[in-house]
Amino acid sequence: KLVPRHHPLQGKPALIHSKFFPPLQGAQGKMSSSDANSAIFLTDTPEDIERKIKTHAFSGGRDTKKLQEELGADLDVDVSYQWLRFFLEDDDELARIGREYGSGSGEFWS
């Protein structure tokens, strides 16, 4: 119960919705303390974090630049983009990144 019965809400149950971070290997993987490359830990150095994202994060990008420009990225499976949804505070910037990366256009692909 969220509150005691004598409270004006009368002890009604609560529902809390939370989203979990996807593991670096994508939705099919799982974070594990036994696999140091499956997650980013609070004790990781900035260099470790950069290396893990660049080498272990599952990408929704295409195999070639040509396919990326034609089809764009699959943002639903791209771990780096999913993590940006948690950490990037600028919604307009997130929308721009999603629009450009998801369509295969933008500064990174030209």
N, C-alpha and C positions, 0 to 999 in steps of 0.2 A: 504494500500500500504506500502511496505517496505521502499521505498525511494521516494523522490519527482521526478516528471517527468523530470526535468533538469539533474538528475543524469544519469550516463552512463547505469544503469540498466533500465532507463526510467519508473520508477514507477511500475515495475512488482510486482504482488502479491507474497507473500511468504507463504510457508507451513511449519508449525512447528509441529514436532511429539513429543509427550511426553507420557510417561507411568505413570500411577497412581499407588500408593501403594495399594495393596489389603487390605481390612479391616481384622482385626484379625480373624473374623468368617469365612473367605473364600470368594469366589467370590459371593456367594448368599447374604452375609451380606452387611452392609454399615456402614461407619464411621459416627459417630454422637456425637456431644458434649453433648447430653442428655444421652448417654450411655458411661460412663467413661471407660468401658472395651472393647469398640469397636475400640479404636485407642491408639496410644502412643503419648502423648502430650509433648511439650517442658518443661512443668512444672513438669512432672513425675520424681520421684526420681529413681535412679538406681534400688532400691528394687522394686518399682512399675512396672518398665519395665520388670524386670525378672519375677515377679509374673504374669503379664499380658500375657507374651509370654508362660510361662509354663502352665497356666491354661485356657487361652482363645484363643490362636492361633490355627487355624484349621490345622490339621496334614494330610499329605499325607501318613503317615506311616500306617502299617497294625495293626490289632487288637491284634495279638499275635506275639511273637518273631519268632515262626516257620513260620508263613505266611510272616513276614518281610524278613526273610532269603530266603524264596522261591520266593517271588514276588517282593521284593524291594518296595521302596516308590514311590508314584505318585508325582513327583516333580512339575508337572503343577498345582497342587492344594495345595501343602504344603506351608503355609504362611511364615513360618520361612525361608525356602529356597528361596522363592520369595523375601523376604526382604534382604537376604544375597546378592542377585543379585544387589541390589542397593548400599549396604554399604560395602561389602567386596572388598577391593581394589586389592587383589591378585587373578588374574584370574586362576592361576594354582591351588591355594588352593580351589577356588570355584569349579573348574572342579573335583578335587579329592573328595570333599565332595559330589558333585552330583553323581559321579561314584560309590562311596562306599554306600551312603545312598540309591540311586536309585536302586542299585543291591541287597541291603540287606546284604552287606559284610562290612568290615571295623571295626575299633576299637570299635564302639558303639554297635555292634551286636554280637561280638564274646565272 
